[in-house]
């Protein structure tokens, strides 16, 4: 191994922490999986690092690229474990967080209660000042009032503060001065400015984003500092990069200062991984399906790019994307890969409600104690227990035989908690658990496809996560998805996504303009737009330069968020990209942004609006609202190895036969069991079949077949090549 360099990705999930180690020179992949440690995720992180290095026989100094995906930011918000934080706003707006949006997620739910504001009212401070909507100063900032606030913060023991002044997005001068005064009075105070975190209009959304950033800065900064310290002790010198919610990565330093950009860090990596895997096979339109131990997540990729949204909430229930129930949590206005997440992971609990109905999730057994069959003290049955009782899991080969599963305990738990109360046989109850879980996941798939205006019959599914391949074939049957891809080591596929993305920074500016004159836009109109883009691109260039990105590896993507005049939400429209726009060698040439280019963008807005919402109004006036730039720093992607043929027949990979329950067959079926490690390119496994590997199990239904391609993917379809 001497001289070889390696890329290492660590993904901390709710149940397991996964590691993927890829050799730059050979493309060899080693994986590792260890139980997560919810009380202190850094312990599981370091355990995964050590296990990966041991498995691969790699010296810590050979790691040249290290990326981390984590849910520590989201968990701290959901669990309410955030330090005391204050909020500073314009005089007269101190109730902004309490008032929120005055809407409810369910119109007729009279019992709905809004989440408590992350900052209590007694820590919301008002400062005399005022800007107009264009950023002009109507009332100068009263600096003595800021110093009084600083004294109050010290008295209250506040260590982090969010500053969101009215129209601060249009002119940051007052917010910047507030920060300067607060730092003069208390240099150790952590300060988040809305004009830096989310420079867009709509005060409450900007304030909420800024407050969330302020609340989790101390948590994330402490966590990342601990991770870097542990890596240093272990001899890893590679710079730590962190996955963002938008599918890119950023340095640990940037993540510590703007952690709101990484609230959906781990789940985003899964969609990136699915896109990378499908791209190798020539699929540009796909569904990413990730079923882990705690949740199942579905994402959409169109034209080779994951769908990104700014409609995201965290709190009572994470619910990104169009068509989801809104106002149940704290809104965040930062780009997030559009995911629908449901509480249907392998560890999701099955229970009987007060009305005598069988329910599954959203509560989960998690990593501690885990499902009953783990033998770690779990007493409530889970989806994993049901799959084991139905013969779908091998009790002697879970995690490659590292953990033995107790079939009898799982069956007893299902009988006691579900079957007996419902008057069912334990097998019937176990099958009911699986069917209910599948129905929940099918609903998520419909939300991410049909509700977005996309036909699932025209898409490919990439399924992964420890539990994903067990359920994916049935989901494809129900959704009429024609092709299913199961990558090698699906249980650690999200960690692979950490290693196949780029540095990415998002910039946005609000400037509401009418696009009515599409047939003859005045020169000064396009000049204003070009100025906005150029300013954001220059800011992105400075950021990437500080991170050591060479000019030739920089790229910039522009977009405009538009709406029909009078609407309250926007649709994002990317501008054409030639692959070099904004790079140093191309300069900041935006001369192509003329009347024709804007008219084309407006035309695509009408099309996208109709696709997303089912209707469009080409005759109605359109407004340009937010202008966005994504600054990208290209990172070399590792190449994945081809497996070739081992010269053996399919029978060489068969482990034996086992009775497996299939609901579509109405009972147990004698099923062939295969060892995935012995399959090679060209092998075709007919269903019904089970394909076992160290970190996952794939279930192939009757009428389907699994073909092994040159990269070791299982391509599952009803007939020809997937």
C-alpha positions in Angstrom: 0.0 0.0 0.0 3.0 2.3 0.3 2.6 5.5 -1.8 -1.1 5.1 -2.3 -3.5 7.8 -1.2 -7.0 7.3 0.1 -10.3 9.1 0.4 -12.3 8.4 3.5 -16.0 9.2 4.1 -17.8 8.9 7.4 -21.6 9.0 7.6 -23.2 9.1 11.1 -26.7 7.7 11.0 -29.3 7.2 13.7 -28.5 3.5 14.1 -25.1 2.9 12.4 -22.1 4.9 11.5 -20.7 4.0 8.1 -17.3 4.4 6.6 -16.1 4.1 3.0 -12.4 4.0 2.1 -11.4 4.4 -1.6 -7.8 4.1 -3.0 -7.1 7.0 -5.4 -4.7 4.8 -7.5 -6.5 1.5 -7.7 -10.1 2.4 -7.0 -10.3 -0.3 -4.4 -13.2 0.2 -1.9 -13.2 -0.9 1.7 -16.2 -0.4 4.0 -16.9 -0.5 7.7 -20.0 -0.2 9.8 -20.2 0.3 13.6 -23.1 1.1 15.9 -23.8 4.8 16.3 -23.3 6.4 19.8 -26.2 8.9 20.1 -25.0 10.2 23.5 -21.7 11.3 21.8 -21.7 10.8 18.0 -17.9 11.6 17.9 -17.3 8.2 19.6 -19.0 6.3 16.8 -17.2 8.6 14.3 -13.7 7.7 15.6 -14.7 4.0 15.9 -15.7 4.0 12.2 -12.4 5.7 11.2 -10.4 3.2 13.2 -12.4 0.2 11.8 -12.0 1.5 8.2 -8.2 2.0 8.5 -7.9 -1.5 10.1 -10.0 -3.2 7.4 -8.2 -1.5 4.6 -4.7 -1.9 6.2 -4.1 1.8 5.7 -1.8 4.1 7.5 -3.6 7.3 8.9 -1.1 9.5 7.0 -2.2 8.0 3.7 -5.7 9.7 4.0 -5.6 12.7 1.6 -9.4 13.5 1.6 -11.7 13.2 4.5 -15.5 14.0 4.4 -18.1 13.8 7.2 -21.9 13.6 7.0 -23.7 14.2 10.3 -27.1 14.9 11.8 -25.7 16.5 14.9 -27.1 19.9 14.0 -30.6 18.6 13.3 -30.6 16.4 16.4 -29.7 19.3 18.7 -32.7 21.2 17.4 -35.1 18.3 17.6 -34.0 17.3 21.1 -34.0 20.9 22.3 -30.3 20.7 23.3 -29.2 24.1 22.2 -27.4 26.7 24.4 -29.0 30.0 25.6 -29.4 32.2 22.5 -30.6 35.8 22.1 -32.3 37.6 19.2 -31.7 41.2 18.2 -34.1 42.9 15.8 -35.5 46.3 14.8 -37.6 48.2 17.4 -41.2 47.1 17.2 -40.4 43.6 15.8 -39.5 41.8 19.0 -42.5 39.4 18.7 -41.5 38.2 15.3 -40.5 34.7 16.5 -43.7 34.3 18.6 -46.0 35.4 15.8 -44.2 33.3 13.2 -46.6 32.7 10.2 -50.0 32.5 11.8 -50.8 29.3 9.9 -51.2 25.7 10.9 -50.2 22.5 9.1 -53.7 21.1 9.3 -56.5 23.6 8.8 -59.0 21.8 11.0 -56.7 20.5 13.7 -58.0 22.5 16.7 -55.4 20.8 19.0 -52.4 21.9 17.0 -49.8 23.9 19.0 -47.0 25.8 17.5 -43.5 24.9 18.5 -42.0 27.1 21.1 -39.7 29.7 19.6 -36.0 28.7 19.8 -35.4 32.1 21.6 -37.8 32.9 24.4 -39.4 36.4 24.4 -37.3 37.7 27.3 -34.2 37.1 25.2 -35.5 39.0 22.2 -34.1 42.5 22.1 -35.2 45.5 20.0 -32.8 48.2 18.8 -33.9 51.6 17.4 -33.1 51.8 13.7 -34.9 51.6 10.4 -34.1 50.9 6.7 -36.5 51.1 3.8 -37.1 48.2 1.4 -34.3 49.5 -0.9 -31.8 49.7 1.9 -32.0 53.4 2.5 -31.5 54.6 6.0 -34.7 56.0 7.5 -33.5 56.1 11.1 -29.8 55.8 12.1 -28.8 53.0 14.4 -28.7 54.0 18.1 -25.4 52.6 19.1 -25.8 53.2 22.8 -28.9 50.9 22.7 -26.7 48.1 21.3 -24.2 48.6 24.2 -27.1 48.3 26.6 -28.2 45.0 24.9 -24.6 43.7 25.2 -24.7 44.3 29.0 -28.0 42.5 29.2 -26.6 39.5 27.2 -23.6 39.2 29.6 -26.0 39.4 32.6 -28.2 36.6 31.1 -25.1 34.4 30.3 -25.9 34.4 26.6 -23.0 33.1 24.4 -24.7 33.2 20.9 -26.9 35.9 19.3 -28.8 36.2 16.1 -29.1 39.7 14.5 -31.9 40.2 12.0 -32.9 43.8 11.3 -35.7 44.9 9.0 -34.6 45.0 5.4 -31.1 43.9 6.4 -30.9 41.9 3.2 -31.0 45.1 1.1 -28.3 46.8 3.1 -26.2 45.1 5.8 -24.8 48.4 7.2 -26.7 48.4 10.5 -26.4 44.6 11.1 -22.7 44.9 10.5 -22.4 47.8 13.0 -24.4 45.9 15.6 -22.0 43.0 15.3 -19.0 45.3 15.6 -20.3 46.9 18.8 -21.2 43.5 20.4 -17.8 42.1 19.6 -16.2 45.2 21.1 -18.1 44.7 24.3 -17.7 40.9 24.4 -15.1 39.4 22.0 -16.1 35.8 22.7 -19.7 36.3 21.8 -20.8 34.2 18.8 -22.8 36.3 16.3 -25.0 35.3 13.3 -26.1 38.0 10.9 -29.1 37.5 8.7 -27.5 39.5 5.9 -24.7 36.9 5.9 -26.6 33.7 6.5 -29.7 34.4 4.4 -29.7 37.8 2.6 -33.3 37.4 1.2 -36.5 39.2 1.9 -39.4 37.9 4.2 -38.4 38.8 7.7 -39.7 35.8 9.6 -38.0 33.2 7.3 -34.7 35.2 7.3 -35.0 35.5 11.1 -35.8 31.8 11.6 -32.8 30.8 9.5 -30.5 33.2 11.4 -31.8 32.0 14.8 -31.3 28.4 13.9 -27.7 29.1 12.8 -27.1 31.0 16.1 -28.6 28.2 18.2 -26.4 25.4 16.7 -23.1 27.3 16.2 -21.9 26.4 19.7 -23.0 22.7 19.4 -21.5 22.2 15.9 -18.3 24.1 16.6 -17.7 22.1 19.7 -18.5 18.8 17.9 -16.3 19.5 14.9 -13.4 20.7 17.2 -13.7 17.4 19.1 -13.7 15.5 15.8 -10.6 17.3 14.6 -8.8 16.8 17.9 -9.6 13.0 17.7 -8.4 12.8 14.1 -5.2 14.6 15.1 -4.5 12.1 17.9 -5.1 9.3 15.4 -2.6 10.7 13.0 -5.0 11.9 10.3 -3.7 15.1 8.8 -6.2 15.6 5.9 -8.4 18.6 6.2 -11.9 17.7 7.4 -14.7 18.6 5.0 -18.4 18.4 6.0 -21.4 17.6 3.8 -24.0 20.3 3.2 -27.7 20.0 2.9 -27.4 21.1 -0.8 -25.2 18.1 -1.8 -21.9 19.9 -1.7 -19.2 20.0 0.9 -17.5 22.8 2.8 -14.6 23.1 5.2 -15.0 22.4 8.9 -14.2 26.1 9.5 -17.1 27.2 7.2 -19.4 24.6 8.7 -18.7 25.8 12.2 -19.6 29.4 11.3 -22.6 28.6 9.2 -23.9 25.2 10.5 -27.5 26.0 9.2 -26.2 24.9 5.8 -25.5 21.3 7.1 -28.8 20.5 8.9 -29.6 17.7 6.4 -26.0 16.7 5.9 -26.3 12.9 6.1 -29.4 12.4 4.0 -28.1 14.6 1.2 -25.1 12.4 0.8 -27.4 9.5 -0.1 -28.9 11.4 -3.1 -25.5 12.4 -4.3 -24.3 8.8 -4.1 -27.4 7.6 -6.0 -26.9 10.2 -8.7 -23.2 9.2 -9.1 -24.0 5.5 -9.3 -26.9 5.9 -11.8 -24.8 8.3 -13.9 -22.3 5.5 -14.5 -25.1 3.5 -16.1 -26.4 6.4 -18.2 -29.5 7.1 -16.1 -30.2 10.9 -15.5 -33.8 10.7 -14.1 -34.1 8.7 -11.0 -35.5 8.2 -7.5 -33.1 7.9 -4.6 -34.4 5.5 -2.0 -32.5 5.3 1.3 -33.9 3.1 4.1 -31.7 2.9 7.1 -32.3 2.0 10.7 -34.4 5.0 11.7 -36.1 6.5 8.6 -36.6 6.0 4.9 -35.9 8.9 2.6 -36.8 9.4 -1.0 -35.2 12.0 -3.3 -35.6 13.0 -7.0 -32.9 13.5 -9.6 -33.8 15.0 -13.0 -31.4 15.6 -15.9 -28.5 14.4 -13.7 -29.1 17.0 -11.0 -30.7 16.4 -7.6 -33.8 18.6 -7.0 -33.1 21.4 -4.5 -35.6 23.3 -2.5 -35.6 26.2 0.0 -38.9 25.0 1.5 -37.6 23.2 4.5 -38.5 22.9 8.1 -36.8 21.3 11.1 -38.2 20.6 14.5 -41.2 18.5 15.2 -40.8 16.7 11.9 -38.4 17.3 9.1 -40.5 17.9 6.0 -38.7 19.4 2.9 -40.3 19.8 -0.5 -43.4 21.0 -2.3 -46.7 19.4 -1.4 -45.7 18.5 2.2 -47.6 19.7 5.3 -46.1 23.1 6.2 -45.8 25.2 9.4 -45.1 22.2 11.6 -41.5 23.2 12.4 -38.9 25.9 12.2 -38.4 27.1 8.5 -34.9 27.4 7.0 -34.3 29.4 3.8 -31.1 27.7 2.6 -30.8 25.3 -0.3 -31.6 21.7 0.7 -31.8 18.6 -1.5 -35.5 17.9 -1.9 -36.2 14.8 0.3 -39.3 13.3 1.7 -38.5 11.5 4.9 -40.8 9.1 6.8 -40.4 7.1 10.0 -40.1 3.7 8.4 -36.6 2.5 9.0 -35.5 -1.0 10.0 -35.7 0.0 13.7 -39.2 1.6 13.4 -41.5 0.2 16.1 -44.7 -1.7 15.4 -47.5 -1.2 17.9 -51.3 -1.4 18.3 -53.1 1.9 18.9 -56.1 2.6 21.1 -58.5 1.8 18.3 -57.0 -1.6 17.8 -55.1 -0.8 14.6 -51.6 -2.0 13.8 -49.2 0.9 13.4 -45.6 1.2 12.3 -43.3 4.1 13.2 -42.5 6.9 13.5 -40.8 6.0 16.8 -37.7 4.0 16.4 -35.7 1.6 18.6 -32.6 3.3 17.2 -29.1 2.1 18.0 -29.8 1.6 21.7 -31.4 -0.7 22.5 -32.3 -1.6 18.9 -34.7 -4.3 17.6 -35.6 -7.2 19.9 -33.6 -9.6 17.8 -30.4 -7.7 18.6 -30.5 -9.0 22.1 -29.6 -5.6 23.6 -32.7 -5.1 25.7 -35.2 -4.1 23.1 -38.8 -5.2 24.0 -40.9 -3.7 21.2 -41.0 -5.3 17.7 -39.6 -3.5 14.7 -39.5 -3.9 10.9 -36.2 -5.7 11.2 -37.8 -8.2 13.6 -40.6 -8.8 11.1 -38.2 -9.3 8.2 -36.3 -11.8 10.4 -39.5 -13.8 11.3 -40.5 -13.9 7.6 -37.2 -15.6 6.7 -35.9 -12.6 4.8 -32.8 -12.1 7.0 -30.2 -14.7 7.8 -29.9 -14.7 11.6 -26.3 -16.1 11.3 -25.1 -13.6 8.7 -26.2 -10.1 10.0 -23.3 -7.7 9.5 -21.4 -10.5 7.9 -21.9 -12.7 11.0 -20.6 -10.1 13.4 -24.0 -10.0 15.1 -26.3 -13.0 15.7 -30.0 -12.3 15.5 -32.5 -14.0 17.9 -35.4 -15.3 15.8 -37.3 -16.7 18.7 -37.2 -13.5 20.7 -38.4 -11.5 17.7 -41.3 -13.9 17.1 -42.2 -13.8 20.8 -42.2 -10.0 20.8 -44.4 -9.8 17.7 -46.8 -12.3 19.2 -47.0 -10.4 22.5 -47.2 -6.8 21.3 -49.0 -7.2 17.9 -50.4 -10.7 17.1 -52.2 -11.5 20.3 -53.9 -8.1 20.7 -55.2 -8.3 17.1 -56.1 -12.0 17.2 -53.6 -12.8 14.4 -51.0 -15.5 13.8 -47.4 -14.1 14.4 -46.6 -14.6 10.7 -49.7 -12.6 9.7 -48.7 -9.9 12.1 -45.2 -9.8 10.8 -46.4 -9.6 7.2 -48.8 -6.8 8.3 -45.9 -4.8 9.7 -44.0 -5.1 6.4 -47.1 -4.2 4.4 -47.8 -1.1 6.5 -44.2 0.0 6.3 -44.3 -0.5 2.5 -47.5 1.6 2.3 -45.8 4.4 4.2 -42.8 4.4 1.9 -45.0 4.2 -1.2 -46.7 7.4 0.0 -43.3 9.0 0.3 -42.4 7.9 -3.2 -45.6 9.4 -4.6 -44.9 12.6 -2.9 -41.5 12.9 -4.4 -42.7 11.9 -7.9 -46.4 12.2 -8.8 -46.9 15.2 -6.4 -43.9 16.9 -8.2 -45.4 16.2 -11.6 -43.2 13.3 -12.5 -44.2 9.9 -13.8 -42.4 7.1 -11.8 -42.8 4.8 -14.8 -40.1 6.9 -16.5 -37.6 6.8 -13.7 -35.0 4.4 -12.3 -34.8 3.7 -8.6 -31.4 3.5 -6.8 -32.0 1.8 -3.5 -29.6 1.6 -0.6 -29.2 1.8 3.1 -29.1 -1.4 5.3 -32.8 -2.1 4.8 -33.5 -0.5 1.4 -32.8 -3.5 -0.8 -35.1 -5.7 1.2 -38.1 -3.5 0.3 -37.2 -1.8 -2.9 -38.4 -4.5 -5.4 -41.8 -4.5 -3.9 -42.0 -0.7 -3.9 -41.0 -0.7 -7.6 -43.8 -3.2 -8.3 -46.4 -1.0 -6.7 -45.1 2.2 -8.3 -44.5 0.6 -11.7 -40.9 1.7 -11.7 -39.2 -0.3 -14.5 -35.6 -0.4 -13.3 -34.0 -0.9 -9.9 -30.3 -0.5 -9.1 -28.8 -1.9 -5.9 -25.1 -0.7 -5.6 -22.4 -2.8 -3.9 -22.3 -2.4 -0.1 -25.7 -0.6 -0.1 -25.5 -0.2 3.7 -22.7 2.3 3.3 -23.7 3.9 0.0 -24.5 7.2 1.7 -20.9 7.4 2.9 -19.8 7.0 -0.8 -21.8 10.1 -1.7 -19.5 12.1 0.6 -16.6 11.3 -1.7 -18.1 12.1 -5.1 -19.2 15.7 -4.6 -17.5 19.2 -4.7 -17.0 22.2 -2.5 -20.1 24.3 -2.8 -21.2 27.7 -1.5 -24.6 29.3 -2.1 -25.1 33.1 -2.5 -28.4 34.9 -3.1 -29.7 38.4 -3.3 -33.3 39.7 -3.4 -34.2 42.3 -6.0 -37.8 42.2 -7.1 -38.1 43.2 -10.8 -40.8 42.9 -13.4 -39.9 40.7 -16.4 -42.8 42.1 -18.5 -40.5 43.6 -21.2 -39.2 40.2 -22.4 -39.3 41.4 -26.0 -37.1 44.4 -25.4 -35.4 44.6 -22.0 -33.7 47.9 -21.4 -29.9 47.8 -21.2 -29.8 49.2 -17.7 -32.2 46.4 -16.6 -29.8 43.7 -17.7 -26.9 45.7 -16.3 -28.4 45.6 -12.8 -28.8 41.8 -13.1 -25.3 41.4 -14.3 -24.0 43.5 -11.4 -25.8 41.2 -8.9 -24.4 38.1 -10.4 -20.9 39.5 -10.7 -20.9 40.6 -7.1 -21.9 37.2 -5.9 -19.4 35.4 -8.2 -16.6 37.5 -6.9 -17.6 36.7 -3.3 -17.6 33.0 -4.2 -14.2 33.3 -5.9 -12.8 34.8 -2.7 -14.3 32.1 -0.6 -12.9 29.3 -2.8 -9.5 31.0 -3.0 -9.3 30.9 0.8 -10.1 27.2 0.7 -7.2 26.6 -1.6 -9.2 25.9 -4.8 -7.2 26.6 -8.0 -8.8 29.1 -10.4 -9.2 26.4 -13.1 -11.2 24.3 -10.7 -13.7 27.0 -9.9 -17.2 27.1 -11.5 -20.2 29.2 -11.0 -23.9 28.4 -11.6 -26.5 31.2 -11.9 -30.2 31.0 -11.3 -33.3 33.2 -10.9 -36.2 32.6 -8.6 -39.4 33.8 -10.3 -43.1 34.1 -9.5 -46.3 35.4 -11.0 -47.1 38.9 -9.8 -49.0 38.5 -6.5 -47.8 35.1 -5.6 -46.1 34.4 -2.3 -43.7 31.7 -3.4 -41.1 31.3 -6.2 -39.9 28.7 -8.7 -36.2 28.4 -9.2 -35.0 28.6 -12.9 -31.3 27.8 -13.6 -29.7 29.9 -16.3 -27.9 28.1 -19.1 -24.4 26.9 -18.2 -21.5 26.2 -20.6 -19.3 24.4 -18.1 -16.9 27.3 -17.8 -19.0 30.3 -16.9 -17.4 32.4 -14.2 -14.1 30.6 -14.2 -10.9 32.6 -14.0 -10.0 31.7 -17.6 -13.4 32.8 -18.8 -13.5 36.0 -16.7 -16.9 37.3 -15.6 -18.4 37.4 -19.0 -22.1 37.9 -18.5 -22.7 39.7 -21.8 -24.9 36.8 -22.9 -27.5 37.8 -20.3 -29.6 39.8 -22.6 -33.3 40.3 -23.5 -33.4 37.0 -25.3 -31.8 35.0 -22.5 -34.2 36.5 -20.0 -37.2 35.7 -22.2 -36.0 32.1 -22.5 -35.7 31.9 -18.7 -39.2 33.3 -18.3 -40.5 30.7 -20.8 -38.9 27.9 -18.8 -40.5 29.4 -15.6 -44.0 28.9 -17.1 -43.1 25.3 -18.0 -41.7 24.5 -14.6 -44.6 26.1 -12.8 -47.0 23.9 -14.8 -45.0 20.8 -14.2 -44.8 21.4 -10.4 -48.3 22.7 -9.8 -50.4 21.5 -12.7 -51.1 24.9 -14.2 -49.3 27.9 -15.7 -50.3 31.3 -16.9 -48.1 32.5 -19.8 -50.2 35.6 -20.2 -49.7 36.8 -16.6 -46.8 39.1 -15.7 -43.8 37.5 -14.1 -41.5 38.9 -11.4 -37.8 38.2 -10.9 -37.4 37.9 -7.1 -34.1 36.2 -5.9 -30.9 36.0 -7.9 -28.6 33.1 -6.9 -25.1 31.9 -7.6 -23.6 28.6 -6.6 -19.8 28.7 -6.4 -18.3 25.3 -7.0 -14.7 24.1 -6.2 -14.0 20.9 -8.2 -12.6 18.0 -6.1 -11.1 15.0 -7.9 -13.6 12.1 -7.7 -12.2 8.6 -7.0 -12.7 6.1 -9.8 -14.7 3.0 -9.0 -13.3 -0.4 -9.9 -14.9 -2.9 -12.3 -15.3 -6.4 -11.0 -15.1 -8.4 -14.2 -15.9 -12.1 -14.3 -14.6 -14.7 -11.9 -15.2 -17.5 -14.3 -17.6 -19.3 -12.0 -21.2 -20.2 -12.6 -24.2 -18.9 -10.8 -24.4 -22.1 -8.7 -21.0 -21.3 -7.2 -22.5 -18.2 -5.6 -25.5 -20.1 -4.1 -25.4 -20.7 -0.4 -28.5 -22.9 -0.2 -32.3 -22.6 0.0 -34.6 -21.1 2.7 -38.3 -20.7 3.3 -39.1 -17.0 2.7 -42.5 -15.4 3.1 -43.8 -13.5 0.0 -47.1 -11.7 0.4 -47.8 -11.8 -3.4 -47.4 -15.6 -3.2 -49.6 -15.8 -0.1 -47.1 -17.7 2.1 -43.6 -19.2 2.4 -41.7 -20.0 -0.8 -38.6 -22.2 -1.1 -36.1 -19.5 -2.1 -32.5 -19.6 -3.4 -30.0 -17.8 -1.3 -26.9 -16.2 -2.9 -23.6 -14.8 -1.6 -23.2 -11.4 -3.4 -19.4 -11.5 -2.9 -19.3 -14.6 -5.2 -21.4 -13.0 -7.9 -19.5 -11.6 -10.9 -20.3 -9.5 -13.9 -22.7 -11.2 -16.3 -24.4 -13.4 -13.6 -28.3 -13.2 -13.7 -30.2 -14.2 -10.6 -33.8 -15.2 -11.2 -36.4 -14.5 -8.6 -37.6 -15.4 -6.1 -34.2 -15.0 -4.6 -32.3 -13.5 -1.7 -28.8 -12.0 -2.2 -26.9 -11.6 1.0 -23.8 -9.4 1.7 -22.1 -8.0 4.8 -24.2 -4.8 5.3 -27.5 -5.6 3.5 -29.8 -8.2 2.0 -31.6 -7.9 -1.4 -35.0 -9.5 -2.0 -35.8 -10.4 -5.6 -39.5 -11.2 -6.2 -40.8 -13.8 -8.6 -41.1 -12.5 -12.1 -38.0 -10.3 -11.6 -34.3 -11.0 -12.1 -31.1 -9.4 -10.9 -28.3 -8.9 -13.5 -24.8 -8.1 -12.2 -23.0 -5.4 -14.2 -19.3 -4.5 -14.6 -19.3 -2.3 -11.5 -21.0 -5.0 -9.3 -24.4 -3.3 -9.3 -27.5 -5.5 -9.2 -29.8 -4.4 -12.0 -33.3 -5.7 -11.1 -36.0 -5.7 -13.8 -38.8 -7.9 -15.1 -37.0 -8.7 -18.3 -34.1 -7.4 -20.3 -31.4 -5.2 -19.1 -32.3 -2.7 -16.4 
